[in-house]
Amino acid sequence: MAYYNCLKCPGYCCSYPVIALNKRDVERLAKYFKVTFNTAKKRYTREGHGHKYLMRRKGDKHYGRICQFFDTKERRCTIYHGRPRACREYPGNGRCGYYDFLMHERRCQNDDTFVAITNHKD
């Protein structure tokens, strides 16, 4: 059941500090970019917190840091067909956290069209 149209989102889930990857995700990135597994692992991932995760970059006007594959002007994924499993399955069986945040802000603002965007400095 869909709760929110992601096309209207500023990339909330793409700003998460850790977007976990498994071996298949790195293989998918390698295939997408036409590079070897080891090259994809080196270029696009980091290790920590007990697993591999996507590298992020600074400079996003809303969240500070965001996934390296996120287009900050168009507010969309640039590797949609090569994206990791965590992104493909998000939000899983629950709802998107941004949806809950947005609905709360719309109730507080008493405005059904209100779109909440934060401005963080990293």
N, C-alpha and C positions, 0 to 999 in steps of 0.2 A: 504494500500500500504506500503510495507516494504521499509525503506530507509537505513537500516544498519543491519548487522548481529551481534546480541548481543553476539554471541560466541567469537567475537574478541575484545569485550569491556573489560576494566579493572574493571568494576563495577561502573561506573560514577553515575548512579541513586541510587545505594546502599549506596553512600556516602552522600546523602542529609541529612541535619541536622534533618529534620522532615519527617518521612514516616507515614502519618496519618492512623489511624485504626478506624474502626467502630465496633459495637458489633459483627457483623457476623465474622469479621476478628479474634477477640479474641476467638470466638467459634471455628473457623477453627483451630487456633493454639492449643486450648485445645484438640480438637479431634486428631490432628496430633501427639501431644505429649502424648496423653492418660492421661490427667490430667483434673481437674475440671476447670471451667471457671475462678473462683477466683484465682486458682493457676497460670493459664496462664497469667491472668492480672497482678499478682504480679511479676512473673518471667520475663516476656518478654516485658512489656509496662511501659511507664511513662506517666504522664499527664502534660500538659502545653500548652500554646498558644491556649487555648480553646478546646483542644481535646486530645485523647489518641494517642500515637505514639510509634513506635518500639524503644527499647533501642539500643544504639550503643556501640561500644567498641573502645578503643584506640589501636594503634599499626599497623595500615595499612601503608605500606611503600609508597603508592601513595597518599592517601588522609588523613592520620592521624587517623581519626575516620571513622567507617563504620558500617553497619548493623551487629548486633551480629550473624546473620545467614549466613553471607557471608564467604566463604572459601577463605582466602587471598592468599593461595598458588595456588589453582586451578582457582581462580578468577571466582567463580560461587556461586549460591545460594545453600545452603544445605537443604533448606526446600521447594524446588520448588513446590511440590504439596500442601503444606500448606501455601504458601505465601499469603500476604494480597491482597485485591482488588486493591489497588494503584499500586502494583507491577504487577498484572495480566493485568491491563489496560494500563500500561505505554507504550508508551508516549501519549496515548489518540489519539486525532485526528491530533496532530501535529507531529513534528519530535523530535527525541532524541537530547538533548542539546549537548551530546558528539559527535554525528554525525556532527552537525554544526561546533563544535570546531575542530574536526579532519579534516573535509574538508577544513576549513580555513587554518589550519597548513600545510596541503598537498599542497595547492596553494602557500602559502608563501615559503615553502621549495622547491617547484617545484619538488616534489617527490610523486608519486601516492601510494607509499608503506609506507610512513612515518606514524608511530603510536606515537602519543603524550601521554606521561605519565608524570605526575608531581610528584615531591618529596616534600611533605609537612612535616613540623614538627608541631606537635600539642602542 
